[in-house]
Amino acid sequence: MWLLLSLFVYSIYNIPTSLSLTSPGEYVIGGLFPIHLTPLEDVDRLKPAVPDCEKSQFRKDMWTAFQAMRFAVDEINNSTKLLPGITLGYDITDSCLEVVDIQASFRFLSG
């Protein structure tokens, strides 16, 4: 139990600025989570550009959902009773803003 708690605390304080996790599988589940959020007033809609996620506001609730999806897929793959003989994968990305959402969506679809 202490090991899990330690890993959780470590992961919260060592958050990468560009988040994208992938794991191969027979079936790959995609996830887009707005972990970094740029306020719309900081976005110039006349000159669209990919936002810099590092400068955006970090959202702990979305980080938790991001990690929960990864954990759930790993638990399903490690279970002998759930989906025996099938391996699930994931492609999880920090969407940051809708511009990045589109890029990640195309990556999922081309996949």
Backbone torsions as a table, in degrees:
resi	resn	phi	psi	omega
1	MET	NA	-42.9	-179.7
2	TRP	-65.3	-33.1	179.1
3	LEU	-64.5	-44.5	178.4
4	LEU	-62.7	-43.3	178.7
5	LEU	-63.1	-41.5	179.1
6	SER	-63.5	-43.1	178.9
7	LEU	-64.4	-37.8	178.6
8	PHE	-64.0	-47.8	179.9
9	VAL	-62.9	-41.7	178.3
10	TYR	-60.7	-42.7	-177.6
11	SER	-67.4	-32.4	179.4
12	ILE	-68.4	-41.0	-175.8
13	TYR	-86.7	-9.5	178.5
14	ASN	-121.6	62.1	-175.7
15	ILE	-89.0	122.4	177.1
16	PRO	-68.3	154.3	-177.3
17	THR	-83.0	-29.1	177.5
18	SER	-114.2	111.8	-172.0
19	LEU	-107.7	121.6	173.6
20	SER	-159.3	122.5	179.2
21	LEU	-123.1	137.9	176.6
22	THR	-133.0	150.2	175.3
23	SER	-145.7	129.7	-177.8
24	PRO	-71.9	156.5	177.7
25	GLY	-174.5	167.0	177.2
26	GLU	-65.3	-37.0	175.8
27	TYR	-123.7	125.6	-177.1
28	VAL	-109.1	127.8	178.7
29	ILE	-100.6	130.8	179.5
30	GLY	-98.6	144.5	177.9
31	GLY	-140.3	130.2	175.1
32	LEU	-116.9	119.9	-178.4
33	PHE	-125.9	126.3	178.7
34	PRO	-78.3	74.1	-177.0
35	ILE	-71.5	-40.5	174.9
36	HIS	-107.6	129.8	-175.4
37	LEU	-122.0	122.6	176.2
38	THR	-95.1	122.6	177.4
39	PRO	-58.2	139.5	-176.2
40	LEU	-60.7	-27.8	178.9
41	GLU	-69.5	-15.8	177.9
42	ASP	-91.6	1.2	-176.8
43	VAL	-106.0	128.4	177.3
44	ASP	-91.7	103.5	-177.1
45	ARG	-70.5	-19.2	179.3
46	LEU	-81.0	-22.7	177.9
47	LYS	-126.7	75.0	-176.1
48	PRO	-63.1	137.9	177.7
49	ALA	-150.4	156.8	177.6
50	VAL	-69.2	125.6	-177.7
51	PRO	-68.7	153.5	176.0
52	ASP	-87.8	104.2	-175.4
53	CYS	-62.3	-29.0	-177.9
54	GLU	-61.5	-30.5	-177.0
55	LYS	-91.9	-1.9	-176.8
56	SER	-88.0	164.4	-179.8
57	GLN	-71.0	130.6	178.5
58	PHE	-84.0	135.5	-178.6
59	ARG	-116.0	109.8	-177.7
60	LYS	-63.5	-35.6	-178.4
61	ASP	-64.4	-37.4	178.6
62	MET	-74.6	-32.1	175.0
63	TRP	-62.7	-39.7	178.5
64	THR	-64.6	-42.8	178.3
65	ALA	-65.0	-39.7	177.0
66	PHE	-57.0	-49.4	-179.4
67	GLN	-70.6	-33.1	179.3
68	ALA	-64.5	-39.8	178.3
69	MET	-63.7	-45.3	178.2
70	ARG	-60.3	-45.0	-179.9
71	PHE	-62.6	-43.8	-178.0
72	ALA	-62.2	-44.4	179.6
73	VAL	-65.1	-42.1	177.9
74	ASP	-62.5	-39.9	178.7
75	GLU	-65.8	-41.0	177.8
76	ILE	-63.5	-43.2	179.8
77	ASN	-66.1	-31.3	-178.9
78	ASN	-84.5	-8.7	-179.1
79	SER	-86.2	140.0	176.3
80	THR	-88.5	-13.7	-178.1
81	LYS	-97.3	-29.4	-179.5
82	LEU	-92.6	123.3	177.6
83	LEU	48.0	57.9	-179.9
84	PRO	-62.7	135.6	178.1
85	GLY	81.1	1.3	179.5
86	ILE	-120.1	135.6	177.8
87	THR	-111.1	124.1	175.2
88	LEU	-90.8	144.9	174.0
89	GLY	-121.3	176.9	177.3
90	TYR	-147.0	154.2	172.9
91	ASP	-136.3	98.6	-173.3
92	ILE	-112.7	132.7	-175.8
93	THR	-135.5	145.2	171.2
94	ASP	-78.2	116.3	-174.3
95	SER	-78.9	-21.5	175.6
96	CYS	60.7	-61.0	-177.7
97	LEU	-161.3	170.3	-173.5
98	GLU	-62.1	-25.2	177.7
99	VAL	-61.8	-44.5	179.3
100	VAL	-71.9	-32.9	175.7
101	ASP	-54.5	-44.9	-178.6
102	ILE	-64.3	-44.9	179.6
103	GLN	-61.3	-45.6	-179.9
104	ALA	-66.4	-37.5	178.7
105	SER	-62.7	-43.3	177.7
106	PHE	-63.0	-37.1	178.3
107	ARG	-64.4	-42.1	177.9
108	PHE	-60.6	-45.6	-176.2
109	LEU	-69.1	-31.2	-178.3
110	SER	-83.9	-10.0	-173.4
111	GLY	-44.2	NA	NA
